[in-house]
Amino acid sequence: MHIVVLGDEKAKKEWPQSNEVLSISWVTDLHSFKNFTPDAFFDLGFTAGNDRVNFLKTLKTPVIVNSVTETLNTIQAPFIRINAWAGFFKREIVEACTLDDSLKEKIEPIFTALNKKIKWLPDTVGFITPRIIAMIINEAYHALGDGVSTKEEIDTAMKLGTNYPYGPFEWASLIGLRNIELLLNNLGTINQKYFPATALINETKEWP
């Protein structure tokens, strides 16, 4: 079984250890892919631009994309969506969805070889875990903007009080604040309670 993974060094460090039955080739750009004929293709740096989507549609193999903020209905592609945001792909369970049930049987053995279990979910924005984490981060920014406390104190309180592995600002730094803002904005079109806090928006503008 052979897969090709498109991802950067950060993604490579988070990639799980695989069993011997799985051969993995890493590529850094889409054009490198033409030299392989794998059983599946992972795009861990997926963006929903037309050129990228159209290229991936031409592949004669199941395509698994790291797409938390964009749904398959939105990008109109026959892919498998997964949550592979930084910090999440280390977990044993991978949140995923597909609009084609026949793809499930094809890729489940791959995730098994990666020592992962798939939780199949509806094709909704944010899956489950990213949506909840994004809301926790947003509430932390509301508190920061209101002068309730500092980032460091809020992070410490959340880790001690809830036993989370990261505080909300640590999560934001790990995932990328722009990813959080994009998810919140997309969720906000469904329910305005999700719209990002002013302090979060202002900080995002300052990020390089």
MDAnalysis code that builds the backbone (N, CA, C; Angstrom):
import MDAnalysis as mda
import numpy as np

u = mda.Universe.empty(624, n_residues=208, atom_resindex=np.repeat(np.arange(208), 3), trajectory=True)
u.add_TopologyAttr("name", ["N", "CA", "C"] * 208)
u.add_TopologyAttr("resid", np.arange(1, 209))
u.add_TopologyAttr("resname", ["MET", "HIS", "ILE", "VAL", "VAL", "LEU", "GLY", "ASP", "GLU", "LYS", "ALA", "LYS", "LYS", "GLU", "TRP", "PRO", "GLN", "SER", "ASN", "GLU", "VAL", "LEU", "SER", "ILE", "SER", "TRP", "VAL", "THR", "ASP", "LEU", "HIS", "SER", "PHE", "LYS", "ASN", "PHE", "THR", "PRO", "ASP", "ALA", "PHE", "PHE", "ASP", "LEU", "GLY", "PHE", "THR", "ALA", "GLY", "ASN", "ASP", "ARG", "VAL", "ASN", "PHE", "LEU", "LYS", "THR", "LEU", "LYS", "THR", "PRO", "VAL", "ILE", "VAL", "ASN", "SER", "VAL", "THR", "GLU", "THR", "LEU", "ASN", "THR", "ILE", "GLN", "ALA", "PRO", "PHE", "ILE", "ARG", "ILE", "ASN", "ALA", "TRP", "ALA", "GLY", "PHE", "PHE", "LYS", "ARG", "GLU", "ILE", "VAL", "GLU", "ALA", "CYS", "THR", "LEU", "ASP", "ASP", "SER", "LEU", "LYS", "GLU", "LYS", "ILE", "GLU", "PRO", "ILE", "PHE", "THR", "ALA", "LEU", "ASN", "LYS", "LYS", "ILE", "LYS", "TRP", "LEU", "PRO", "ASP", "THR", "VAL", "GLY", "PHE", "ILE", "THR", "PRO", "ARG", "ILE", "ILE", "ALA", "MET", "ILE", "ILE", "ASN", "GLU", "ALA", "TYR", "HIS", "ALA", "LEU", "GLY", "ASP", "GLY", "VAL", "SER", "THR", "LYS", "GLU", "GLU", "ILE", "ASP", "THR", "ALA", "MET", "LYS", "LEU", "GLY", "THR", "ASN", "TYR", "PRO", "TYR", "GLY", "PRO", "PHE", "GLU", "TRP", "ALA", "SER", "LEU", "ILE", "GLY", "LEU", "ARG", "ASN", "ILE", "GLU", "LEU", "LEU", "LEU", "ASN", "ASN", "LEU", "GLY", "THR", "ILE", "ASN", "GLN", "LYS", "TYR", "PHE", "PRO", "ALA", "THR", "ALA", "LEU", "ILE", "ASN", "GLU", "THR", "LYS", "GLU", "TRP", "PRO"])
u.atoms.positions = np.array([
    [0.848, -1.192, 0.000],
    [0.000, 0.000, 0.000],
    [0.885, 1.244, 0.000],
    [0.650, 2.139, -0.941],
    [1.502, 3.309, -1.097],
    [0.649, 4.576, -1.124],
    [1.026, 5.556, -0.317],
    [0.347, 6.841, -0.345],
    [1.360, 7.945, -0.584],
    [0.863, 9.052, -1.142],
    [1.665, 10.254, -1.312],
    [1.068, 11.343, -0.437],
    [1.930, 12.062, 0.271],
    [1.482, 13.112, 1.177],
    [2.102, 14.436, 0.761],
    [1.261, 15.416, 0.515],
    [1.710, 16.775, 0.233],
    [1.645, 17.568, 1.529],
    [2.807, 18.008, 2.027],
    [2.820, 18.750, 3.278],
    [4.183, 19.339, 3.562],
    [4.205, 20.300, 4.488],
    [5.456, 20.955, 4.841],
    [6.136, 20.209, 5.990],
    [7.242, 20.770, 6.465],
    [8.007, 20.113, 7.529],
    [7.215, 20.018, 8.828],
    [6.404, 21.030, 9.112],
    [5.593, 21.002, 10.329],
    [4.607, 19.836, 10.284],
    [3.976, 19.648, 9.122],
    [3.036, 18.534, 8.971],
    [3.754, 17.204, 9.066],
    [4.964, 17.152, 8.526],
    [5.729, 15.908, 8.540],
    [6.065, 15.490, 9.965],
    [6.341, 16.460, 10.831],
    [6.668, 16.145, 12.214],
    [5.461, 15.567, 12.967],
    [4.262, 15.964, 12.555],
    [3.060, 15.486, 13.232],
    [2.520, 14.197, 12.618],
    [3.085, 13.789, 11.490],
    [2.574, 12.604, 10.820],
    [2.781, 11.380, 11.704],
    [1.760, 10.536, 11.835],
    [1.870, 9.385, 12.747],
    [2.792, 8.298, 12.211],
    [3.309, 7.505, 13.112],
    [4.095, 6.339, 12.728],
    [3.176, 5.326, 12.055],
    [3.656, 4.728, 10.964],
    [2.820, 3.791, 10.223],
    [3.366, 2.380, 10.330],
    [2.518, 1.423, 10.035],
    [2.934, 0.033, 10.005],
    [3.758, -0.232, 8.752],
    [4.439, -1.357, 8.707],
    [5.310, -1.670, 7.580],
    [4.549, -1.844, 6.273],
    [3.253, -2.117, 6.347],
    [2.484, -2.361, 5.127],
    [2.240, -1.068, 4.349],
    [2.557, 0.070, 4.955],
    [2.257, 1.350, 4.329],
    [3.537, 2.057, 3.896],
    [3.651, 2.328, 2.607],
    [4.785, 3.073, 2.065],
    [4.351, 4.512, 1.822],
    [5.160, 5.473, 2.279],
    [4.788, 6.884, 2.201],
    [5.838, 7.666, 1.428],
    [5.377, 8.478, 0.483],
    [6.256, 9.406, -0.235],
    [5.778, 10.827, 0.060],
    [6.693, 11.699, 0.467],
    [6.358, 13.083, 0.759],
    [6.714, 13.965, -0.435],
    [5.820, 14.893, -0.777],
    [6.091, 15.859, -1.836],
    [5.789, 17.251, -1.294],
    [6.412, 18.252, -1.886],
    [6.232, 19.628, -1.420],
    [5.423, 20.484, -2.379],
    [5.090, 19.942, -3.549],
    [4.236, 20.680, -4.481],
    [3.447, 19.684, -5.319],
    [2.366, 20.156, -5.900],
    [1.471, 19.282, -6.651],
    [2.134, 18.679, -7.883],
    [3.021, 19.420, -8.505],
    [3.637, 18.947, -9.736],
    [4.508, 17.712, -9.496],
    [5.022, 17.559, -8.285],
    [5.849, 16.393, -7.971],
    [5.042, 15.108, -7.989],
    [3.735, 15.247, -7.860],
    [2.886, 14.081, -7.722],
    [2.849, 13.217, -8.985],
    [3.094, 13.800, -10.141],
    [2.947, 13.075, -11.403],
    [3.883, 11.869, -11.512],
    [4.886, 11.811, -10.648],
    [5.831, 10.693, -10.695],
    [5.370, 9.481, -9.901],
    [4.180, 9.544, -9.296],
    [3.717, 8.466, -8.432],
    [2.353, 7.946, -8.888],
    [2.086, 6.708, -8.553],
    [0.763, 6.106, -8.762],
    [0.335, 5.444, -7.454],
    [-0.074, 6.236, -6.475],
    [-0.349, 5.701, -5.135],
    [-1.769, 5.157, -4.999],
    [-2.014, 4.598, -3.812],
    [-3.357, 4.142, -3.462],
    [-4.208, 5.284, -2.908],
    [-3.561, 6.347, -2.477],
    [-4.280, 7.521, -1.975],
    [-3.330, 8.710, -1.945],
    [-3.924, 9.909, -1.969],
    [-3.152, 11.152, -1.945],
    [-3.681, 12.030, -0.825],
    [-2.787, 12.448, 0.083],
    [-3.136, 13.348, 1.177],
    [-2.643, 14.750, 0.853],
    [-3.536, 15.730, 0.891],
    [-3.147, 17.134, 0.745],
    [-3.342, 17.800, 2.106],
    [-2.252, 17.911, 2.875],
    [-2.339, 18.456, 4.230],
    [-2.300, 19.975, 4.257],
    [-1.947, 20.581, 3.126],
    [-1.931, 22.042, 3.049],
    [-3.013, 22.560, 2.132],
    [-4.114, 21.841, 2.054],
    [-5.170, 22.136, 1.092],
    [-5.738, 23.546, 1.245],
    [-5.928, 24.198, 0.104],
    [-6.681, 25.444, 0.022],
    [-7.709, 25.272, -1.083],
    [-8.832, 25.938, -0.930],
    [-9.967, 25.671, -1.819],
    [-9.972, 26.518, -3.081],
    [-8.806, 26.875, -3.596],
    [-8.748, 27.627, -4.851],
    [-9.133, 26.746, -6.033],
    [-9.661, 27.364, -7.074],
    [-10.153, 26.601, -8.224],
    [-9.061, 25.758, -8.875],
    [-7.855, 26.320, -9.037],
    [-6.779, 25.585, -9.705],
    [-6.417, 24.326, -8.936],
    [-6.308, 24.454, -7.631],
    [-5.919, 23.303, -6.809],
    [-7.009, 22.231, -6.836],
    [-8.242, 22.654, -6.646],
    [-9.353, 21.711, -6.644],
    [-9.454, 20.994, -7.984],
    [-9.348, 21.747, -9.072],
    [-9.452, 21.140, -10.399],
    [-8.331, 20.145, -10.657],
    [-7.113, 20.461, -10.182],
    [-6.007, 19.520, -10.344],
    [-6.272, 18.237, -9.568],
    [-6.685, 18.377, -8.315],
    [-6.918, 17.200, -7.476],
    [-8.049, 16.333, -8.031],
    [-9.002, 16.950, -8.697],
    [-10.105, 16.192, -9.289],
    [-9.621, 15.273, -10.411],
    [-8.495, 15.590, -11.016],
    [-7.999, 14.779, -12.130],
    [-7.270, 13.519, -11.661],
    [-6.957, 13.437, -10.382],
    [-6.170, 12.306, -9.879],
    [-7.001, 11.024, -9.884],
    [-6.393, 9.952, -10.287],
    [-7.068, 8.655, -10.380],
    [-6.882, 7.861, -9.093],
    [-7.055, 8.505, -7.985],
    [-6.860, 7.865, -6.689],
    [-7.675, 8.635, -5.653],
    [-8.076, 8.018, -4.546],
    [-8.784, 8.765, -3.508],
    [-7.942, 9.932, -2.987],
    [-8.568, 11.084, -2.857],
    [-7.897, 12.295, -2.392],
    [-8.430, 12.661, -1.016],
    [-7.518, 12.787, -0.051],
    [-7.872, 13.164, 1.322],
    [-7.303, 14.555, 1.577],
    [-8.183, 15.505, 1.899],
    [-7.733, 16.886, 2.070],
    [-7.946, 17.341, 3.508],
    [-7.011, 18.134, 3.987],
    [-7.127, 18.769, 5.292],
    [-7.975, 20.021, 5.104],
    [-9.271, 19.885, 5.306],
    [-10.192, 20.984, 5.049],
    [-11.180, 21.101, 6.194],
    [-10.898, 22.007, 7.107],
    [-11.756, 22.213, 8.267],
    [-12.780, 23.300, 7.998],
    [-12.374, 24.348, 7.300],
    [-13.251, 25.505, 7.116],
    [-14.127, 25.422, 5.873],
    [-13.757, 24.582, 4.911],
    [-14.529, 24.452, 3.674],
    [-15.131, 23.056, 3.588],
    [-16.403, 22.969, 3.238],
    [-17.068, 21.682, 3.116],
    [-16.944, 21.147, 1.702],
    [-17.235, 19.861, 1.540],
    [-17.208, 19.247, 0.208],
    [-18.306, 19.822, -0.670],
    [-19.438, 20.142, -0.076],
    [-20.508, 20.776, -0.847],
    [-20.085, 22.138, -1.367],
    [-19.283, 22.844, -0.578],
    [-18.823, 24.161, -0.988],
    [-17.800, 24.064, -2.106],
    [-16.833, 23.163, -1.957],
    [-15.781, 23.068, -2.967],
    [-16.183, 22.159, -4.133],
    [-17.312, 21.453, -3.966],
    [-17.880, 20.618, -5.036],
    [-16.836, 19.659, -5.609],
    [-16.329, 18.822, -4.712],
    [-15.292, 17.870, -5.112],
    [-15.522, 16.531, -4.433],
    [-15.177, 15.428, -5.098],
    [-15.391, 14.086, -4.548],
    [-14.241, 13.612, -3.673],
    [-13.858, 14.426, -2.700],
    [-12.721, 14.117, -1.838],
    [-13.189, 13.541, -0.518],
    [-12.214, 13.209, 0.331],
    [-12.469, 12.929, 1.743],
    [-11.893, 14.103, 2.526],
    [-12.714, 14.736, 3.338],
    [-12.252, 15.815, 4.211],
    [-11.811, 15.232, 5.537],
    [-10.702, 15.748, 6.080],
    [-10.293, 15.362, 7.427],
    [-9.888, 16.611, 8.204],
    [-9.882, 16.476, 9.508],
    [-9.331, 17.514, 10.377],
    [-7.891, 17.147, 10.678],
    [-6.974, 17.792, 9.981],
    [-5.546, 17.576, 10.232],
    [-4.877, 18.882, 10.621],
    [-5.631, 19.755, 11.289],
    [-5.020, 20.960, 11.828],
    [-3.909, 20.584, 12.799],
    [-2.940, 21.471, 12.944],
    [-1.832, 21.233, 13.867],
    [-2.354, 20.916, 15.261],
    [-1.823, 19.837, 15.829],
    [-2.232, 19.418, 17.158],
    [-3.361, 18.405, 17.180],
    [-4.122, 18.306, 16.075],
    [-5.266, 17.409, 16.041],
    [-4.928, 16.044, 15.437],
    [-3.993, 16.019, 14.477],
    [-3.703, 14.765, 13.784],
    [-2.889, 13.816, 14.655],
    [-2.463, 14.292, 15.830],
    [-1.762, 13.431, 16.771],
    [-2.732, 12.508, 17.513],
    [-4.001, 12.873, 17.496],
    [-4.993, 12.110, 18.233],
    [-5.277, 10.777, 17.544],
    [-5.748, 9.822, 18.326],
    [-6.028, 8.492, 17.768],
    [-7.196, 8.532, 16.792],
    [-8.185, 9.382, 17.079],
    [-9.383, 9.461, 16.244],
    [-9.274, 10.646, 15.300],
    [-9.543, 10.394, 14.027],
    [-9.508, 11.436, 13.002],
    [-10.930, 11.740, 12.562],
    [-11.321, 13.005, 12.654],
    [-12.633, 13.418, 12.172],
    [-12.584, 13.514, 10.651],
    [-13.581, 12.904, 9.996],
    [-13.563, 12.851, 8.534],
    [-14.979, 12.827, 7.991],
    [-15.099, 13.149, 6.709],
    [-16.386, 13.015, 6.041],
    [-16.153, 12.818, 4.549],
    [-17.129, 12.230, 3.897],
    [-17.124, 12.071, 2.447],
    [-18.564, 11.995, 1.981],
    [-18.812, 12.428, 0.764],
    [-20.146, 12.339, 0.179],
    [-20.307, 11.061, -0.630],
    [-19.225, 10.277, -0.721],
    [-19.216, 9.035, -1.489],
    [-18.883, 7.879, -0.547],
    [-19.889, 7.137, -0.141],
    [-19.676, 6.058, 0.829],
    [-18.715, 4.985, 0.327],
    [-18.590, 4.839, -0.988],
    [-17.685, 3.817, -1.522],
    [-16.223, 4.125, -1.195],
    [-15.916, 5.388, -0.926],
    [-14.543, 5.766, -0.592],
    [-14.149, 5.317, 0.810],
    [-15.122, 5.111, 1.665],
    [-14.817, 4.744, 3.051],
    [-14.054, 3.427, 3.118],
    [-14.520, 2.444, 2.365],
    [-13.857, 1.139, 2.386],
    [-12.448, 1.215, 1.815],
    [-12.213, 2.164, 0.908],
    [-10.901, 2.269, 0.279],
    [-9.860, 2.890, 1.205],
    [-10.283, 3.842, 2.029],
    [-9.278, 4.554, 2.824],
    [-9.195, 4.102, 4.284],
    [-10.209, 3.402, 4.771],
    [-10.137, 2.952, 6.167],
    [-8.912, 2.074, 6.444],
    [-8.521, 1.166, 5.516],
    [-7.296, 0.391, 5.770],
    [-6.047, 1.260, 5.873],
    [-6.031, 2.385, 5.159],
    [-4.884, 3.299, 5.231],
    [-4.789, 3.909, 6.612],
    [-5.906, 4.362, 7.154],
    [-5.891, 4.952, 8.492],
    [-5.602, 3.903, 9.557],
    [-6.054, 2.687, 9.320],
    [-5.719, 1.597, 10.241],
    [-4.216, 1.372, 10.271],
    [-3.590, 1.430, 9.088],
    [-2.133, 1.268, 9.006],
    [-1.404, 2.413, 9.691],
    [-2.072, 3.567, 9.796],
    [-1.501, 4.723, 10.489],
    [-1.861, 4.724, 11.978],
    [-2.450, 3.615, 12.421],
    [-2.871, 3.488, 13.825],
    [-3.905, 4.539, 14.204],
    [-4.798, 4.823, 13.250],
    [-5.847, 5.809, 13.461],
    [-7.220, 5.167, 13.287],
    [-8.185, 5.729, 14.003],
    [-9.582, 5.362, 13.821],
    [-10.322, 6.555, 13.219],
    [-11.202, 6.290, 12.282],
    [-11.950, 7.363, 11.637],
    [-13.308, 7.529, 12.306],
    [-13.656, 8.760, 12.606],
    [-15.000, 9.110, 13.055],
    [-15.685, 9.818, 11.891],
    [-16.589, 9.115, 11.216],
    [-17.265, 9.695, 10.062],
    [-18.336, 10.663, 10.531],
    [-18.289, 11.872, 10.008],
    [-19.184, 12.944, 10.431],
    [-19.868, 13.569, 9.222],
    [-20.942, 14.313, 9.444],
    [-21.589, 15.022, 8.342],
    [-20.658, 16.081, 7.749],
    [-20.977, 16.510, 6.550],
    [-20.163, 17.498, 5.844],
    [-20.516, 18.905, 6.324],
    [-20.094, 19.221, 7.550],
    [-20.398, 20.526, 8.141],
    [-19.111, 21.310, 8.393],
    [-19.238, 22.618, 8.425],
    [-18.091, 23.492, 8.670],
    [-17.531, 23.233, 10.063],
    [-16.218, 22.982, 10.145],
    [-15.568, 22.879, 11.445],
    [-15.608, 21.523, 12.116],
    [-16.253, 20.526, 11.482],
    [-16.404, 19.238, 12.139],
    [-16.961, 19.443, 13.559],
    [-16.364, 18.793, 14.567],
    [-16.827, 18.958, 15.948],
    [-15.742, 19.608, 16.807],
    [-14.597, 18.935, 16.920],
    [-13.539, 19.423, 17.812],
    [-13.025, 20.800, 17.412],
    [-12.690, 21.062, 16.145],
    [-12.205, 22.405, 15.796],
    [-13.224, 23.498, 16.103],
    [-14.508, 23.176, 15.890],
    [-15.548, 24.176, 16.166],
    [-15.579, 24.528, 17.650],
    [-15.464, 23.512, 18.502],
    [-15.498, 23.762, 19.948],
    [-14.247, 24.523, 20.390],
    [-13.082, 24.095, 19.895],
    [-11.833, 24.776, 20.268],
    [-11.853, 26.222, 19.783],
    [-12.373, 26.446, 18.571],
    [-12.440, 27.810, 18.042],
    [-13.327, 28.697, 18.908],
    [-14.420, 28.144, 19.416],
    [-15.304, 28.920, 20.284],
    [-14.638, 29.219, 21.626],
    [-13.880, 28.257, 22.154],
    [-13.152, 28.495, 23.413],
    [-12.126, 29.604, 23.214],
    [-11.415, 29.551, 22.090],
    [-10.436, 30.595, 21.772],
    [-11.134, 31.942, 21.637],
    [-12.283, 31.953, 20.977],
    [-13.012, 33.209, 20.782],
    [-13.458, 33.805, 22.120],
    [-13.955, 32.954, 23.017],
    [-14.374, 33.438, 24.335],
    [-13.176, 33.983, 25.116],
    [-12.021, 33.346, 24.944],
    [-10.813, 33.837, 25.615],
    [-10.449, 35.225, 25.104],
    [-10.622, 35.448, 23.810],
    [-10.327, 36.775, 23.250],
    [-11.357, 37.808, 23.693],
    [-12.609, 37.391, 23.879],
    [-13.599, 38.308, 24.450],
    [-13.160, 38.729, 25.849],
    [-12.710, 37.751, 26.649],
    [-12.260, 38.054, 28.013],
    [-11.031, 38.949, 28.001],
    [-10.112, 38.672, 27.068],
    [-8.909, 39.497, 26.951],
    [-9.279, 40.923, 26.577],
    [-10.176, 41.064, 25.617],
    [-10.598, 42.396, 25.190],
    [-11.313, 43.167, 26.271],
    [-12.009, 42.439, 27.159],
    [-12.724, 43.090, 28.263],
    [-11.819, 43.357, 29.457],
    [-10.544, 42.959, 29.344],
    [-9.600, 43.209, 30.428],
    [-9.768, 42.290, 31.615],
    [-10.384, 41.113, 31.404],
    [-10.602, 40.185, 32.521],
    [-9.282, 39.673, 33.071],
    [-8.356, 39.336, 32.170],
    [-7.070, 38.814, 32.602],
    [-6.099, 38.839, 31.430],
    [-4.888, 38.319, 31.666],
    [-3.867, 38.267, 30.618],
    [-3.945, 36.936, 29.870],
    [-3.265, 36.862, 28.739],
    [-3.205, 35.611, 27.989],
    [-2.623, 34.488, 28.831],
    [-1.513, 34.798, 29.499],
    [-0.821, 33.778, 30.281],
    [-1.716, 33.246, 31.397],
    [-2.424, 34.131, 32.084],
    [-3.286, 33.707, 33.187],
    [-4.479, 32.910, 32.681],
    [-5.048, 33.313, 31.550],
    [-6.176, 32.582, 30.977],
    [-5.736, 31.190, 30.528],
    [-4.565, 31.099, 29.893],
    [-4.041, 29.795, 29.487],
    [-3.842, 28.891, 30.705],
    [-3.230, 29.444, 31.736],
    [-2.974, 28.665, 32.948],
    [-4.276, 28.207, 33.592],
    [-5.254, 29.094, 33.676],
    [-6.533, 28.757, 34.299],
    [-7.238, 27.639, 33.545],
    [-7.208, 27.691, 32.215],
    [-7.878, 26.665, 31.424],
    [-7.181, 25.311, 31.543],
    [-5.857, 25.324, 31.573],
    [-5.137, 24.054, 31.689],
    [-5.325, 23.433, 33.074],
    [-5.287, 24.247, 34.110],
    [-5.453, 23.729, 35.466],
    [-6.905, 23.369, 35.760],
    [-7.821, 24.181, 35.242],
    [-9.237, 23.984, 35.562],
    [-9.922, 22.913, 34.740],
    [-9.446, 22.691, 33.523],
    [-10.121, 21.735, 32.628],
    [-9.218, 20.585, 32.194],
    [-7.939, 20.666, 32.557],
    [-6.961, 19.644, 32.167],
    [-6.762, 19.587, 30.654],
    [-6.981, 20.734, 29.975],
    [-6.701, 20.796, 28.543],
    [-5.195, 20.725, 28.315],
    [-4.757, 20.155, 27.190],
    [-3.315, 20.099, 26.908],
    [-2.728, 21.473, 26.604],
    [-3.571, 22.391, 26.099],
    [-3.131, 23.752, 25.782],
    [-4.166, 24.745, 26.291],
    [-3.697, 25.947, 26.591],
    [-4.616, 27.028, 26.859],
    [-5.142, 27.564, 25.539],
    [-6.200, 28.388, 25.567],
    [-6.801, 28.862, 24.316],
    [-5.846, 29.674, 23.434],
    [-4.988, 30.470, 24.039],
    [-4.047, 31.253, 23.232],
    [-2.917, 30.377, 22.696],
    [-2.560, 29.354, 23.448],
    [-1.586, 28.372, 22.954],
    [-2.176, 27.596, 21.778],
    [-3.447, 27.237, 21.894],
    [-4.126, 26.571, 20.774],
    [-4.107, 27.464, 19.537],
    [-4.435, 28.745, 19.732],
    [-4.493, 29.684, 18.611],
    [-3.143, 29.801, 17.917],
    [-2.075, 29.830, 18.709],
    [-0.732, 29.927, 18.137],
    [-0.376, 28.664, 17.365],
    [-0.760, 27.508, 17.900],
    [-0.454, 26.230, 17.261],
    [-1.224, 26.059, 15.951],
    [-2.505, 26.342, 15.990],
    [-3.367, 26.149, 14.816],
    [-3.154, 27.238, 13.779],
    [-2.921, 28.448, 14.249],
    [-2.830, 29.602, 13.364],
    [-4.061, 30.469, 13.544],
    [-3.876, 31.695, 13.984],
    [-5.010, 32.554, 14.312],
    [-5.874, 32.844, 13.088],
    [-5.253, 32.908, 11.920],
    [-6.049, 33.152, 10.708],
    [-6.988, 31.979, 10.418],
    [-6.525, 30.758, 10.691],
    [-7.410, 29.598, 10.526],
    [-8.606, 29.697, 11.462],
    [-8.341, 30.119, 12.687],
    [-9.426, 30.268, 13.660],
    [-10.400, 31.350, 13.210],
    [-9.873, 32.469, 12.764],
    [-10.748, 33.564, 12.326],
    [-11.591, 33.137, 11.123],
    [-10.980, 32.426, 10.173],
    [-11.723, 31.979, 8.998],
    [-12.845, 31.028, 9.390],
    [-12.531, 30.071, 10.292],
    [-13.564, 29.145, 10.736],
    [-14.700, 29.886, 11.435],
    [-14.372, 30.811, 12.323],
    [-15.399, 31.566, 13.040],
    [-16.247, 32.395, 12.082],
    [-15.626, 32.992, 11.087],
    [-16.390, 33.772, 10.103],
    [-17.346, 32.878, 9.313],
    [-16.852, 31.699, 8.917],
    [-17.719, 30.771, 8.182],
    [-18.872, 30.281, 9.051],
    [-18.560, 29.985, 10.318],
    [-19.618, 29.584, 11.239],
    [-20.578, 30.739, 11.515],
    [-20.046, 31.954, 11.496],
    [-20.866, 33.124, 11.752],
    [-21.927, 33.368, 10.692],
    [-21.701, 32.877, 9.483],
    [-22.731, 33.010, 8.444],
    [-23.919, 32.105, 8.736],
    [-23.706, 31.095, 9.593],
    [-24.788, 30.193, 10.000],
    [-25.454, 30.709, 11.263],
    [-24.641, 31.175, 12.202],
    [-25.147, 31.712, 13.466],
    [-24.194, 32.815, 13.920],
    [-24.701, 34.020, 14.079],
    [-23.838, 35.171, 14.351],
    [-23.102, 35.101, 15.687],
    [-23.503, 34.187, 16.578],
    [-22.806, 34.056, 17.861],
    [-21.364, 33.592, 17.672],
    [-21.068, 33.031, 16.490],
    [-19.728, 32.523, 16.226],
    [-18.764, 33.600, 15.730],
    [-19.253, 34.753, 15.338],
    [-18.359, 35.752, 14.763],
    [-17.196, 36.076, 15.708],
    [-15.997, 36.259, 15.153],
    [-14.813, 36.447, 16.002],
    [-14.868, 37.722, 16.833],
    [-14.247, 37.632, 18.021],
    [-14.149, 38.781, 18.926],
    [-13.289, 39.875, 18.306],
    [-13.561, 41.099, 18.697],
    [-12.808, 42.240, 18.166],
    [-11.318, 42.099, 18.456],
    [-10.975, 41.643, 19.664],
    [-9.561, 41.482, 20.024],
    [-8.885, 40.444, 19.139],
    [-9.612, 39.397, 18.762],
    [-9.055, 38.373, 17.878],
    [-8.825, 38.947, 16.480],
    [-9.799, 39.685, 15.979],
    [-9.677, 40.294, 14.648],
    [-8.489, 41.248, 14.610],
    [-8.368, 42.064, 15.636],
    [-7.282, 43.045, 15.677],
    [-5.917, 42.368, 15.731],
    [-5.815, 41.272, 16.487],
    [-4.535, 40.574, 16.579],
    [-4.191, 39.877, 15.268],
    [-5.200, 39.351, 14.597],
    [-4.962, 38.687, 13.322],
    [-4.344, 39.643, 12.318],
    [-4.775, 40.889, 12.342],
    [-4.247, 41.899, 11.436],
    [-2.756, 42.135, 11.662],
    [-2.304, 41.867, 12.896],
    [-0.901, 42.102, 13.232],
    [-0.006, 40.909, 12.924],
    [-0.611, 39.745, 12.656],
    [0.187, 38.543, 12.372],
    [0.844, 38.682, 11.006],
    [2.058, 38.181, 10.865],
    [2.754, 38.278, 9.571],
    [2.072, 37.424, 8.498],
])
